Amino acid sequence: MSAGELFDLMRPAVVVASAIISTWVLISARKRFRFFNAFLIAIATFFLPFVVLPLYLVFLLIWRPVPLRLVKHWFTIPLAYLATILLIFFVYTYVDDRSIDAHLARASFAKASSDRITAIHEYQEALKLEDSAHTHKLLAETLDDAGFVMEAITEFRTAELAGEPDDLIHFRLAVLLGRINHPGEAILEFRQFAFSKTCLQVDERCEAARQRIEDAERSPVALRTQSGCNIPSTAFCFSSSLATCSGVF
């Protein structure tokens, strides 16, 4: 069990224990101090139980104030105090667990733990809250790693159309399109990646993309794109928008 899992597991128990200790301090302090002072001590105990509680106990041992003769609502007020603290905590936890950041954090942790199905679910839940190009890309990468080829292609396309700037989308799309036997489209994606800003830097994938292009151009077999355009071995087919196809014979 990781430290993050242990923290998430222990946090509710620690908060409930702190709330109960704080309530006991409130009951005890109301017998010796005015309500406002007792309330401040109880709140401080809730947030810093390992600091305030020992100090409060030492204070009672050293100096014993005269108890107040009459304490009104000695049971109702502490009970309302405890219920309020627990209600605020559980409402906060409920809202926080369903936030975008929480879904993305759980997805990242699931990926690190090789739990791709959980990661996919968390990314999908995050997309329900906010349609983000970057989240679509993360979901596509996870789908690809999990073997869902068609779903990964769809999410990569969605991320690209939504404006995700990562040039590696073209490389991963090309590899996926090659898997489903769409060589023409794969070469188009390899070309876009080979001439992208990323390939101005040193990247072994750029050389791999260029090699695939060269192999395709030397191939005697004509490539056929999904749009039905035949590309002979001497043909040059390249467009940043993937909308044009021209042949040089």
Long-range contacts (C-beta under 8 A, 24 or more apart in sequence): 2-109, 4-109, 12-89, 12-93, 15-86, 15-89, 16-86, 17-49, 18-45, 18-46, 18-47, 18-49, 19-46, 19-82, 19-85, 19-86, 19-89, 20-82, 21-45, 21-46, 21-49, 21-53, 22-46, 22-49, 22-81, 22-82, 22-85, 23-78, 23-79, 23-81, 23-82, 25-52, 25-53, 25-56, 26-77, 26-78, 26-81, 27-74, 27-78, 28-60, 29-56, 30-68, 30-71, 30-74, 30-77, 30-78, 31-67, 31-68, 31-71, 32-60, 32-65, 32-66, 32-67, 32-68, 33-65, 39-81, 42-81, 46-85, 98-129, 99-129, 100-126, 100-129, 100-130, 103-129, 104-135, 104-138, 107-138, 107-142, 111-142, 116-142, 116-145, 116-146, 117-146, 120-146, 120-148, 131-162, 132-162, 133-158, 133-159, 133-162, 133-163, 133-164, 134-159, 134-164, 136-162, 136-164, 137-164, 137-166, 137-169, 140-169, 140-172, 141-172, 144-172, 144-176, 149-176, 149-179, 149-180, 150-180, 152-176, 153-177, 153-180, 167-192, 167-193, 167-196, 167-197, 167-198, 167-199, 168-193, 168-198, 168-205, 170-196, 171-205, 171-209, 174-209, 174-212, 182-225, 182-226, 183-216, 183-223, 183-224, 184-223, 184-224, 184-225, 184-226, 184-229, 184-231, 184-237, 185-225, 185-226, 185-242, 186-212, 187-212, 187-213, 187-216, 187-223, 187-231, 187-237, 188-225, 188-237, 188-238, 188-239, 188-242, 191-237, 191-238, 192-238, 192-240, 192-242, 195-238
